[in-house]
Amino acid sequence: MIELYLGLSSGLKASLWITMSLIITFVIIGARVSKLKTSDTPGGITLIFIKLVEFVNENQREYFSKHWKTFTPLLFTIFVFLAFANTAALWGLSAPLSNLNVALSFSLFAFATIQISALIIKKPLGRMKDLTDPNPFFLPLNAIGEMSTPLAMGLRLFGNLVSGSIIAVLVYSVLGWLGVFVGPFLHAIFDIFFGVIQAYVYYMLLTIFLSMAVED
């Protein structure tokens, strides 16, 4: 196991650390929430996660009229993971999505989630009806769109993280020693703001395309 771990790329190692950390955090917060009474007032990180869950639930109800309870846990997990993965540099880790293979795996995940969910909920005949809308001649175009959209979602994550790193390096090279003073602001912008924004964009795109595939 140790040899297998050491053989992984830095991005995959960071993914494992983030996944393990989130599992432990969710278990601890879940235990705290389960012990709360209706008269108790939560605080700290427990309150933050409760508010975040409430926000995601309300957001999902706007897109899923029937199946929001089914997909909200999955989409919430993806959003939280990407938010931490895109800001991994703040914790001394390599950003997982700066690895093209990891980014493409999110494209494959989005494609599989949309197609499998649509097949289960709408059945094969209902899914084929969607793909041939408005007439059967549009099947090739619709099929290309179903494949290209998830691919673009993963490449968007990869491109934005890599471009942010390149811009930061260019700014450091131009400013020289002044980069010591500008560095904190650059990391605040590229590592925090842009990273969380890209996590939210992927979450919203997956929500929209998934709801279009499974809802009437």
DOVEX-127283 format. One record per residue: residue in three letters; x, y, z of N, C-alpha, C in turn. Coordinates in pm, whole numbers, padded with zeros to 5 digits, m for minus. Example, Ala and Ser with C-alpha at 12.3 -4.5 7.8 and 13.67 -1.06 7.14 Angstrom:
BEGIN
+------+--------+--------+--------+--------+--------+--------+--------+--------+--------+
! code !   n_px !   n_py !   n_pz !  ca_px !  ca_py !  ca_pz !   c_px !   c_py !   c_pz !
+------+--------+--------+--------+--------+--------+--------+--------+--------+--------+
!  ALA !  01319 ! m00569 !  00780 !  01230 ! m00450 !  00780 !  01320 ! m00330 !  00780 !
!  SER !  01285 ! m00225 !  00708 !  01367 ! m00106 !  00714 !  01290 !  00003 !  00787 !
+------+--------+--------+--------+--------+--------+--------+--------+--------+--------+
This chain:
BEGIN
+------+--------+--------+--------+--------+--------+--------+--------+--------+--------+
! code !   n_px !   n_py !   n_pz !  ca_px !  ca_py !  ca_pz !   c_px !   c_py !   c_pz !
+------+--------+--------+--------+--------+--------+--------+--------+--------+--------+
!  MET !  00082 ! m00120 !  00000 !  00000 !  00000 !  00000 !  00086 !  00126 !  00000 !
!  ILE !  00194 !  00123 !  00079 !  00282 !  00240 !  00086 !  00349 !  00264 ! m00048 !
!  GLU !  00396 !  00153 ! m00112 !  00460 !  00168 ! m00243 !  00361 !  00220 ! m00347 !
!  LEU !  00236 !  00174 ! m00339 !  00133 !  00221 ! m00431 !  00108 !  00369 ! m00411 !
!  TYR !  00102 !  00413 ! m00283 !  00079 !  00555 ! m00253 !  00194 !  00640 ! m00305 !
!  LEU !  00318 !  00595 ! m00282 !  00434 !  00672 ! m00325 !  00441 !  00681 ! m00477 !
!  GLY !  00384 !  00585 ! m00546 !  00388 !  00586 ! m00691 !  00284 !  00677 ! m00755 !
!  LEU !  00192 !  00730 ! m00674 !  00087 !  00818 ! m00726 !  00144 !  00957 ! m00754 !
!  SER !  00079 !  01029 ! m00844 !  00117 !  01168 ! m00871 !  00077 !  01256 ! m00753 !
!  SER !  00134 !  01377 ! m00747 !  00105 !  01468 ! m00636 ! m00043 !  01507 ! m00634 !
!  GLY ! m00104 !  01519 ! m00755 ! m00246 !  01554 ! m00760 ! m00334 !  01445 ! m00703 !
!  LEU ! m00302 !  01319 ! m00733 ! m00380 !  01208 ! m00679 ! m00360 !  01193 ! m00529 !
!  LYS ! m00235 !  01217 ! m00483 ! m00211 !  01214 ! m00338 ! m00294 !  01320 ! m00267 !
!  ALA ! m00299 !  01440 ! m00326 ! m00378 !  01548 ! m00266 ! m00526 !  01510 ! m00264 !
!  SER ! m00574 !  01444 ! m00370 ! m00713 !  01400 ! m00374 ! m00744 !  01304 ! m00260 !
!  LEU ! m00652 !  01212 ! m00234 ! m00672 !  01117 ! m00125 ! m00676 !  01187 !  00010 !
!  TRP ! m00584 !  01282 !  00032 ! m00582 !  01355 !  00158 ! m00710 !  01436 !  00177 !
!  ILE ! m00754 !  01502 !  00071 ! m00877 !  01582 !  00081 ! m00998 !  01492 !  00107 !
!  THR ! m01004 !  01378 !  00038 ! m01116 !  01286 !  00057 ! m01120 !  01233 !  00200 !
!  MET ! m01005 !  01192 !  00252 ! m00999 !  01141 !  00389 ! m01037 !  01249 !  00490 !
!  SER ! m00988 !  01370 !  00468 ! m01019 !  01481 !  00560 ! m01168 !  01513 !  00560 !
!  LEU ! m01229 !  01512 !  00441 ! m01372 !  01543 !  00432 ! m01456 !  01432 !  00496 !
!  ILE ! m01415 !  01306 !  00478 ! m01489 !  01196 !  00540 ! m01488 !  01211 !  00692 !
!  ILE ! m01371 !  01238 !  00747 ! m01361 !  01254 !  00893 ! m01442 !  01374 !  00940 !
!  THR ! m01433 !  01485 !  00865 ! m01507 !  01606 !  00902 ! m01657 !  01583 !  00898 !
!  PHE ! m01706 !  01519 !  00791 ! m01850 !  01494 !  00778 ! m01900 !  01400 !  00887 !
!  VAL ! m01819 !  01301 !  00924 ! m01860 !  01209 !  01030 ! m01872 !  01283 !  01163 !
!  ILE ! m01774 !  01368 !  01193 ! m01777 !  01443 !  01319 ! m01894 !  01540 !  01323 !
!  ILE ! m01914 !  01614 !  01213 ! m02025 !  01711 !  01209 ! m02159 !  01639 !  01213 !
!  GLY ! m02169 !  01527 !  01142 ! m02293 !  01450 !  01145 ! m02326 !  01401 !  01285 !
!  ALA ! m02223 !  01360 !  01360 ! m02246 !  01316 !  01498 ! m02292 !  01432 !  01586 !
!  ARG ! m02234 !  01551 !  01562 ! m02275 !  01669 !  01639 ! m02420 !  01708 !  01608 !
!  VAL ! m02454 !  01706 !  01480 ! m02590 !  01746 !  01441 ! m02693 !  01647 !  01495 !
!  SER ! m02660 !  01518 !  01493 ! m02755 !  01417 !  01541 ! m02784 !  01432 !  01691 !
!  LYS ! m02691 !  01494 !  01765 ! m02710 !  01513 !  01908 ! m02781 !  01644 !  01941 !
!  LEU ! m02800 !  01731 !  01841 ! m02865 !  01859 !  01867 ! m03013 !  01841 !  01896 !
!  LYS ! m03062 !  01922 !  01987 ! m03205 !  01927 !  02016 ! m03265 !  02049 !  01946 !
!  THR ! m03395 !  02051 !  01934 ! m03461 !  02163 !  01866 ! m03437 !  02295 !  01937 !
!  SER ! m03408 !  02290 !  02067 ! m03386 !  02412 !  02144 ! m03240 !  02457 !  02142 !
!  ASP ! m03150 !  02373 !  02088 ! m03008 !  02406 !  02086 ! m02976 !  02501 !  01971 !
!  THR ! m02874 !  02583 !  01993 ! m02825 !  02675 !  01890 ! m02685 !  02631 !  01849 !
!  PRO ! m02670 !  02580 !  01728 ! m02537 !  02534 !  01685 ! m02443 !  02652 !  01662 !
!  GLY ! m02316 !  02626 !  01667 ! m02218 !  02731 !  01646 ! m02095 !  02677 !  01577 !
!  GLY ! m02005 !  02767 !  01541 ! m01878 !  02728 !  01480 ! m01896 !  02661 !  01345 !
!  ILE ! m01813 !  02560 !  01320 ! m01814 !  02493 !  01190 ! m01943 !  02416 !  01169 !
!  THR ! m02007 !  02372 !  01278 ! m02135 !  02301 !  01265 ! m02241 !  02393 !  01205 !
!  LEU ! m02246 !  02517 !  01252 ! m02342 !  02614 !  01199 ! m02312 !  02645 !  01053 !
!  ILE ! m02184 !  02655 !  01019 ! m02146 !  02684 !  00880 ! m02196 !  02574 !  00787 !
!  PHE ! m02176 !  02449 !  00826 ! m02219 !  02338 !  00740 ! m02371 !  02327 !  00735 !
!  ILE ! m02438 !  02357 !  00845 ! m02585 !  02354 !  00844 ! m02640 !  02457 !  00746 !
!  LYS ! m02584 !  02579 !  00750 ! m02627 !  02684 !  00658 ! m02594 !  02649 !  00514 !
!  LEU ! m02479 !  02585 !  00494 ! m02440 !  02545 !  00359 ! m02535 !  02439 !  00305 !
!  VAL ! m02572 !  02343 !  00390 ! m02668 !  02240 !  00348 ! m02803 !  02302 !  00317 !
!  GLU ! m02848 !  02396 !  00398 ! m02975 !  02464 !  00372 ! m02971 !  02539 !  00239 !
!  PHE ! m02858 !  02605 !  00211 ! m02844 !  02677 !  00084 ! m02851 !  02582 ! m00034 !
!  VAL ! m02780 !  02470 ! m00025 ! m02780 !  02374 ! m00135 ! m02918 !  02313 ! m00154 !
!  ASN ! m02988 !  02281 ! m00045 ! m03122 !  02225 ! m00056 ! m03217 !  02321 ! m00127 !
!  GLU ! m03214 !  02448 ! m00087 ! m03300 !  02546 ! m00151 ! m03264 !  02565 ! m00298 !
!  ASN ! m03134 !  02561 ! m00327 ! m03089 !  02576 ! m00464 ! m03135 !  02459 ! m00550 !
!  GLN ! m03129 !  02337 ! m00497 ! m03168 !  02219 ! m00573 ! m03317 !  02216 ! m00601 !
!  ARG ! m03397 !  02268 ! m00509 ! m03543 !  02270 ! m00530 ! m03582 !  02356 ! m00649 !
!  GLU ! m03497 !  02451 ! m00686 ! m03527 !  02536 ! m00799 ! m03510 !  02463 ! m00932 !
!  TYR ! m03432 !  02355 ! m00934 ! m03402 !  02284 ! m01058 ! m03466 !  02146 ! m01064 !
!  PHE ! m03484 !  02081 ! m00950 ! m03544 !  01948 ! m00947 ! m03681 !  01957 ! m00879 !
!  SER ! m03785 !  01930 ! m00955 ! m03919 !  01934 ! m00895 ! m03951 !  01804 ! m00822 !
!  LYS ! m03891 !  01692 ! m00865 ! m03923 !  01562 ! m00806 ! m03804 !  01497 ! m00735 !
!  HIS ! m03686 !  01509 ! m00793 ! m03574 !  01424 ! m00752 ! m03465 !  01500 ! m00678 !
!  TRP ! m03495 !  01614 ! m00617 ! m03389 !  01692 ! m00554 ! m03329 !  01619 ! m00434 !
!  LYS ! m03410 !  01543 ! m00361 ! m03358 !  01469 ! m00246 ! m03262 !  01358 ! m00290 !
!  THR ! m03280 !  01308 ! m00410 ! m03194 !  01201 ! m00460 ! m03055 !  01252 ! m00495 !
!  PHE ! m03049 !  01369 ! m00558 ! m02923 !  01416 ! m00613 ! m02853 !  01522 ! m00527 !
!  THR ! m02922 !  01583 ! m00433 ! m02860 !  01687 ! m00351 ! m02738 !  01639 ! m00273 !
!  PRO ! m02741 !  01522 ! m00206 ! m02620 !  01477 ! m00134 ! m02500 !  01462 ! m00226 !
!  LEU ! m02521 !  01406 ! m00346 ! m02412 !  01388 ! m00440 ! m02356 !  01523 ! m00486 !
!  LEU ! m02442 !  01613 ! m00525 ! m02398 !  01743 ! m00576 ! m02332 !  01826 ! m00466 !
!  PHE ! m02384 !  01816 ! m00344 ! m02324 !  01887 ! m00231 ! m02182 !  01836 ! m00205 !
!  THR ! m02164 !  01704 ! m00209 ! m02032 !  01645 ! m00187 ! m01934 !  01690 ! m00294 !
!  ILE ! m01979 !  01692 ! m00421 ! m01893 !  01735 ! m00531 ! m01851 !  01880 ! m00511 !
!  PHE ! m01944 !  01965 ! m00472 ! m01914 !  02107 ! m00453 ! m01810 !  02127 ! m00342 !
!  VAL ! m01829 !  02059 ! m00229 ! m01737 !  02075 ! m00116 ! m01599 !  02021 ! m00154 !
!  PHE ! m01595 !  01904 ! m00220 ! m01466 !  01848 ! m00260 ! m01392 !  01942 ! m00354 !
!  LEU ! m01460 !  01994 ! m00455 ! m01395 !  02083 ! m00551 ! m01350 !  02214 ! m00485 !
!  ALA ! m01429 !  02263 ! m00390 ! m01391 !  02387 ! m00321 ! m01259 !  02369 ! m00247 !
!  PHE ! m01241 !  02253 ! m00183 ! m01115 !  02227 ! m00113 ! m01004 !  02187 ! m00210 !
!  ALA ! m01039 !  02113 ! m00315 ! m00938 !  02071 ! m00412 ! m00880 !  02191 ! m00486 !
!  ASN ! m00965 !  02287 ! m00521 ! m00918 !  02404 ! m00595 ! m00839 !  02501 ! m00507 !
!  THR ! m00852 !  02489 ! m00376 ! m00776 !  02574 ! m00284 ! m00669 !  02493 ! m00210 !
!  ALA ! m00631 !  02378 ! m00266 ! m00537 !  02288 ! m00199 ! m00401 !  02352 ! m00177 !
!  ALA ! m00364 !  02448 ! m00264 ! m00233 !  02512 ! m00250 ! m00220 !  02586 ! m00117 !
!  LEU ! m00332 !  02629 ! m00061 ! m00327 !  02699 !  00068 ! m00284 !  02606 !  00181 !
!  TRP ! m00304 !  02475 !  00161 ! m00269 !  02378 !  00264 ! m00139 !  02305 !  00230 !
!  GLY ! m00065 !  02356 !  00134 !  00062 !  02296 !  00097 !  00050 !  02174 !  00009 !
!  LEU ! m00066 !  02154 ! m00053 ! m00089 !  02040 ! m00141 ! m00094 !  02085 ! m00287 !
!  SER ! m00069 !  01993 ! m00375 ! m00082 !  02021 ! m00517 ! m00230 !  02015 ! m00556 !
!  ALA ! m00277 !  02113 ! m00631 ! m00418 !  02116 ! m00671 ! m00450 !  01995 ! m00758 !
!  PRO ! m00540 !  01906 ! m00717 ! m00569 !  01786 ! m00796 ! m00615 !  01816 ! m00938 !
!  LEU ! m00694 !  01923 ! m00954 ! m00749 !  01953 ! m01087 ! m00647 !  02016 ! m01181 !
!  SER ! m00525 !  02044 ! m01133 ! m00419 !  02088 ! m01222 ! m00358 !  01970 ! m01298 !
!  ASN ! m00400 !  01848 ! m01260 ! m00361 !  01726 ! m01331 ! m00471 !  01696 ! m01433 !
!  LEU ! m00434 !  01688 ! m01560 ! m00532 !  01670 ! m01667 ! m00610 !  01540 ! m01649 !
!  ASN ! m00545 !  01436 ! m01601 ! m00615 !  01308 ! m01582 ! m00726 !  01319 ! m01479 !
!  VAL ! m00700 !  01393 ! m01371 ! m00802 !  01413 ! m01267 ! m00917 !  01496 ! m01324 !
!  ALA ! m00884 !  01600 ! m01400 ! m00988 !  01685 ! m01459 ! m01075 !  01604 ! m01555 !
!  LEU ! m01013 !  01519 ! m01637 ! m01090 !  01437 ! m01730 ! m01175 !  01333 ! m01657 !
!  SER ! m01128 !  01290 ! m01541 ! m01209 !  01196 ! m01464 ! m01338 !  01262 ! m01417 !
!  PHE ! m01334 !  01393 ! m01391 ! m01457 !  01465 ! m01355 ! m01548 !  01478 ! m01477 !
!  SER ! m01491 !  01487 ! m01596 ! m01573 !  01485 ! m01717 ! m01643 !  01350 ! m01731 !
!  LEU ! m01568 !  01243 ! m01710 ! m01627 !  01109 ! m01718 ! m01732 !  01090 ! m01610 !
!  PHE ! m01707 !  01142 ! m01491 ! m01804 !  01132 ! m01381 ! m01933 !  01204 ! m01417 !
!  ALA ! m01922 !  01326 ! m01471 ! m02041 !  01403 ! m01508 ! m02120 !  01331 ! m01616 !
!  PHE ! m02050 !  01279 ! m01718 ! m02118 !  01208 ! m01827 ! m02190 !  01085 ! m01774 !
!  ALA ! m02121 !  01004 ! m01693 ! m02182 !  00881 ! m01641 ! m02300 !  00912 ! m01550 !
!  THR ! m02287 !  01014 ! m01466 ! m02396 !  01050 ! m01374 ! m02521 !  01091 ! m01450 !
!  ILE ! m02503 !  01176 ! m01551 ! m02618 !  01225 ! m01628 ! m02685 !  01111 ! m01704 !
!  GLN ! m02605 !  01030 ! m01775 ! m02663 !  00927 ! m01861 ! m02726 !  00813 ! m01779 !
!  ILE ! m02657 !  00766 ! m01676 ! m02711 !  00655 ! m01596 ! m02836 !  00699 ! m01521 !
!  SER ! m02833 !  00821 ! m01466 ! m02951 !  00871 ! m01393 ! m03071 !  00884 ! m01487 !
!  ALA ! m03048 !  00935 ! m01607 ! m03157 !  00951 ! m01704 ! m03212 !  00816 ! m01746 !
!  LEU ! m03124 !  00717 ! m01766 ! m03170 !  00584 ! m01805 ! m03251 !  00518 ! m01695 !
!  ILE ! m03212 !  00537 ! m01570 ! m03284 !  00475 ! m01458 ! m03419 !  00542 ! m01438 !
!  ILE ! m03422 !  00674 ! m01442 ! m03545 !  00747 ! m01409 ! m03643 !  00748 ! m01527 !
!  LYS ! m03593 !  00775 ! m01647 ! m03682 !  00786 ! m01763 ! m03691 !  00657 ! m01844 !
!  LYS ! m03611 !  00558 ! m01809 ! m03607 !  00432 ! m01883 ! m03546 !  00456 ! m02022 !
!  PRO ! m03496 !  00349 ! m02086 ! m03431 !  00365 ! m02217 ! m03518 !  00432 ! m02323 !
!  LEU ! m03648 !  00398 ! m02328 ! m03734 !  00457 ! m02429 ! m03753 !  00607 ! m02407 !
!  GLY ! m03769 !  00646 ! m02281 ! m03784 !  00788 ! m02251 ! m03657 !  00865 ! m02280 !
!  ARG ! m03542 !  00804 ! m02253 ! m03414 !  00870 ! m02281 ! m03393 !  00884 ! m02432 !
!  MET ! m03428 !  00782 ! m02506 ! m03415 !  00790 ! m02651 ! m03508 !  00896 ! m02708 !
!  LYS ! m03625 !  00912 ! m02650 ! m03717 !  01016 ! m02695 ! m03655 !  01154 ! m02676 !
!  ASP ! m03585 !  01176 ! m02562 ! m03519 !  01304 ! m02538 ! m03408 !  01328 ! m02640 !
!  LEU ! m03332 !  01224 ! m02671 ! m03219 !  01239 ! m02762 ! m03262 !  01259 ! m02906 !
!  THR ! m03384 !  01221 ! m02939 ! m03433 !  01238 ! m03076 ! m03527 !  01358 ! m03088 !
!  ASP ! m03531 !  01441 ! m02988 ! m03615 !  01561 ! m02992 ! m03543 !  01673 ! m03069 !
!  PRO ! m03607 !  01747 ! m03160 ! m03749 !  01743 ! m03196 ! m03784 !  01638 ! m03301 !
!  ASN ! m03682 !  01578 ! m03368 ! m03710 !  01469 ! m03460 ! m03586 !  01379 ! m03467 !
!  PRO ! m03599 !  01256 ! m03518 ! m03487 !  01160 ! m03515 ! m03361 !  01208 ! m03585 !
!  PHE ! m03372 !  01302 ! m03678 ! m03253 !  01349 ! m03750 ! m03158 !  01426 ! m03658 !
!  PHE ! m03207 !  01470 ! m03541 ! m03123 !  01544 ! m03447 ! m03048 !  01452 ! m03351 !
!  LEU ! m03064 !  01320 ! m03364 ! m02997 !  01227 ! m03274 ! m02845 !  01243 ! m03275 !
!  PRO ! m02778 !  01250 ! m03392 ! m02631 !  01267 ! m03390 ! m02587 !  01396 ! m03321 !
!  LEU ! m02657 !  01507 ! m03349 ! m02620 !  01634 ! m03286 ! m02643 !  01630 ! m03136 !
!  ASN ! m02756 !  01573 ! m03094 ! m02783 !  01563 ! m02951 ! m02683 !  01473 ! m02881 !
!  ALA ! m02642 !  01364 ! m02948 ! m02543 !  01273 ! m02889 ! m02408 !  01342 ! m02873 !
!  ILE ! m02369 !  01421 ! m02973 ! m02243 !  01496 ! m02963 ! m02249 !  01595 ! m02847 !
!  GLY ! m02364 !  01662 ! m02833 ! m02380 !  01756 ! m02722 ! m02373 !  01688 ! m02587 !
!  GLU ! m02429 !  01566 ! m02576 ! m02425 !  01493 ! m02451 ! m02283 !  01454 ! m02411 !
!  MET ! m02197 !  01433 ! m02510 ! m02058 !  01396 ! m02482 ! m01966 !  01517 ! m02465 !
!  SER ! m01990 !  01622 ! m02543 ! m01900 !  01737 ! m02540 ! m01920 !  01822 ! m02415 !
!  THR ! m02041 !  01830 ! m02366 ! m02068 !  01915 ! m02248 ! m01991 !  01869 ! m02125 !
!  PRO ! m01997 !  01740 ! m02084 ! m01916 !  01697 ! m01969 ! m01766 !  01713 ! m01993 !
!  LEU ! m01721 !  01689 ! m02117 ! m01579 !  01707 ! m02147 ! m01537 !  01851 ! m02124 !
!  ALA ! m01619 !  01944 ! m02169 ! m01588 !  02086 ! m02151 ! m01588 !  02125 ! m02003 !
!  MET ! m01672 !  02061 ! m01923 ! m01678 !  02092 ! m01780 ! m01548 !  02055 ! m01711 !
!  GLY ! m01493 !  01938 ! m01744 ! m01366 !  01897 ! m01684 ! m01250 !  01981 ! m01732 !
!  LEU ! m01248 !  02010 ! m01862 ! m01139 !  02092 ! m01916 ! m01145 !  02234 ! m01863 !
!  ARG ! m01265 !  02283 ! m01832 ! m01278 !  02416 ! m01774 ! m01207 !  02422 ! m01639 !
!  LEU ! m01226 !  02318 ! m01556 ! m01159 !  02314 ! m01426 ! m01007 !  02314 ! m01444 !
!  PHE ! m00959 !  02229 ! m01534 ! m00815 !  02218 ! m01558 ! m00759 !  02349 ! m01612 !
!  GLY ! m00823 !  02407 ! m01713 ! m00772 !  02529 ! m01777 ! m00767 !  02647 ! m01682 !
!  ASN ! m00868 !  02664 ! m01600 ! m00870 !  02778 ! m01509 ! m00763 !  02768 ! m01402 !
!  LEU ! m00741 !  02648 ! m01349 ! m00639 !  02633 ! m01246 ! m00499 !  02652 ! m01303 !
!  VAL ! m00474 !  02592 ! m01420 ! m00342 !  02606 ! m01481 ! m00315 !  02749 ! m01523 !
!  SER ! m00415 !  02815 ! m01582 ! m00396 !  02953 ! m01624 ! m00370 !  03045 ! m01505 !
!  GLY ! m00440 !  03018 ! m01393 ! m00415 !  03098 ! m01272 ! m00273 !  03082 ! m01222 !
!  SER ! m00221 !  02959 ! m01226 ! m00082 !  02936 ! m01183 !  00017 !  03005 ! m01275 !
!  ILE ! m00009 !  03001 ! m01407 !  00080 !  03065 ! m01503 !  00082 !  03216 ! m01483 !
!  ILE ! m00035 !  03275 ! m01463 ! m00042 !  03420 ! m01442 !  00033 !  03459 ! m01315 !
!  ALA !  00017 !  03379 ! m01209 !  00086 !  03410 ! m01084 !  00237 !  03404 ! m01103 !
!  VAL !  00286 !  03303 ! m01175 !  00430 !  03291 ! m01201 !  00480 !  03410 ! m01282 !
!  LEU !  00404 !  03451 ! m01382 !  00444 !  03567 ! m01464 !  00451 !  03694 ! m01381 !
!  VAL !  00354 !  03712 ! m01293 !  00354 !  03832 ! m01207 !  00475 !  03830 ! m01115 !
!  TYR !  00507 !  03713 ! m01056 !  00624 !  03702 ! m00969 !  00752 !  03734 ! m01045 !
!  SER !  00762 !  03684 ! m01168 !  00885 !  03708 ! m01246 !  00900 !  03854 ! m01284 !
!  VAL !  00789 !  03924 ! m01305 !  00795 !  04066 ! m01341 !  00826 !  04153 ! m01220 !
!  LEU !  00764 !  04121 ! m01107 !  00779 !  04206 ! m00988 !  00908 !  04178 ! m00911 !
!  GLY !  00965 !  04061 ! m00927 !  01088 !  04029 ! m00855 !  01065 !  04023 ! m00705 !
!  TRP !  01147 !  04094 ! m00629 !  01135 !  04089 ! m00483 !  01007 !  04154 ! m00433 !
!  LEU !  00945 !  04240 ! m00514 !  00817 !  04299 ! m00473 !  00706 !  04194 ! m00468 !
!  GLY !  00730 !  04080 ! m00533 !  00631 !  03973 ! m00529 !  00605 !  03921 ! m00389 !
!  VAL !  00699 !  03943 ! m00297 !  00680 !  03901 ! m00159 !  00560 !  03971 ! m00097 !
!  PHE !  00542 !  04099 ! m00136 !  00431 !  04177 ! m00080 !  00301 !  04155 ! m00157 !
!  VAL !  00313 !  04128 ! m00286 !  00194 !  04109 ! m00369 !  00144 !  03965 ! m00360 !
!  GLY !  00233 !  03871 ! m00324 !  00200 !  03730 ! m00321 !  00074 !  03695 ! m00245 !
!  PRO !  00057 !  03744 ! m00121 ! m00066 !  03710 ! m00047 ! m00194 !  03749 ! m00120 !
!  PHE ! m00192 !  03863 ! m00189 ! m00311 !  03906 ! m00261 ! m00336 !  03817 ! m00383 !
!  LEU ! m00225 !  03776 ! m00451 ! m00241 !  03688 ! m00566 ! m00300 !  03553 ! m00524 !
!  HIS ! m00250 !  03498 ! m00414 ! m00302 !  03370 ! m00369 ! m00446 !  03383 ! m00321 !
!  ALA ! m00480 !  03496 ! m00261 ! m00618 !  03517 ! m00218 ! m00712 !  03517 ! m00338 !
!  ILE ! m00665 !  03575 ! m00450 ! m00749 !  03584 ! m00570 ! m00755 !  03450 ! m00642 !
!  PHE ! m00638 !  03393 ! m00675 ! m00634 !  03273 ! m00758 ! m00667 !  03146 ! m00680 !
!  ASP ! m00619 !  03136 ! m00556 ! m00637 !  03013 ! m00480 ! m00771 !  03006 ! m00409 !
!  ILE ! m00823 !  03120 ! m00364 ! m00947 !  03118 ! m00288 ! m01065 !  03158 ! m00376 !
!  PHE ! m01062 !  03282 ! m00427 ! m01178 !  03334 ! m00500 ! m01205 !  03254 ! m00627 !
!  PHE ! m01106 !  03245 ! m00716 ! m01126 !  03175 ! m00841 ! m01150 !  03026 ! m00819 !
!  GLY ! m01080 !  02967 ! m00721 ! m01098 !  02825 ! m00693 ! m01238 !  02790 ! m00650 !
!  VAL ! m01293 !  02868 ! m00557 ! m01430 !  02844 ! m00509 ! m01531 !  02875 ! m00619 !
!  ILE ! m01506 !  02980 ! m00697 ! m01596 !  03014 ! m00807 ! m01603 !  02899 ! m00908 !
!  GLN ! m01488 !  02841 ! m00944 ! m01487 !  02731 ! m01039 ! m01557 !  02607 ! m00983 !
!  ALA ! m01545 !  02583 ! m00853 ! m01618 !  02473 ! m00790 ! m01768 !  02496 ! m00800 !
!  TYR ! m01810 !  02620 ! m00777 ! m01953 !  02652 ! m00785 ! m02003 !  02642 ! m00929 !
!  VAL ! m01923 !  02683 ! m01025 ! m01962 !  02676 ! m01167 ! m01983 !  02529 ! m01207 !
!  TYR ! m01889 !  02440 ! m01171 ! m01904 !  02299 ! m01205 ! m02028 !  02242 ! m01137 !
!  TYR ! m02048 !  02275 ! m01012 ! m02166 !  02228 ! m00937 ! m02295 !  02273 ! m01005 !
!  MET ! m02301 !  02399 ! m01048 ! m02422 !  02450 ! m01110 ! m02444 !  02389 ! m01249 !
!  LEU ! m02337 !  02373 ! m01327 ! m02352 !  02313 ! m01459 ! m02400 !  02168 ! m01449 !
!  LEU ! m02343 !  02092 ! m01356 ! m02386 !  01954 ! m01337 ! m02531 !  01950 ! m01290 !
!  THR ! m02569 !  02042 ! m01203 ! m02707 !  02050 ! m01157 ! m02802 !  02076 ! m01273 !
!  ILE ! m02769 !  02172 ! m01357 ! m02856 !  02211 ! m01468 ! m02872 !  02097 ! m01567 !
!  PHE ! m02759 !  02039 ! m01613 ! m02766 !  01935 ! m01714 ! m02827 !  01806 ! m01658 !
!  LEU ! m02804 !  01779 ! m01531 ! m02863 !  01660 ! m01469 ! m03014 !  01677 ! m01457 !
!  SER ! m03058 !  01795 ! m01415 ! m03202 !  01820 ! m01402 ! m03271 !  01815 ! m01538 !
!  MET ! m03204 !  01864 ! m01642 ! m03261 !  01859 ! m01777 ! m03275 !  01715 ! m01825 !
!  ALA ! m03185 !  01627 ! m01779 ! m03187 !  01489 ! m01825 ! m03291 !  01405 ! m01751 !
!  VAL ! m03319 !  01434 ! m01625 ! m03407 !  01347 ! m01546 ! m03545 !  01406 ! m01521 !
!  GLU ! m03560 !  01536 ! m01538 ! m03691 !  01599 ! m01515 ! m03765 !  01618 ! m01647 !
!  ASP ! m03899 !  01619 ! m01640 ! m03980 !  01643 ! m01760 ! m03984 !  01792 ! m01790 !
+------+--------+--------+--------+--------+--------+--------+--------+--------+--------+
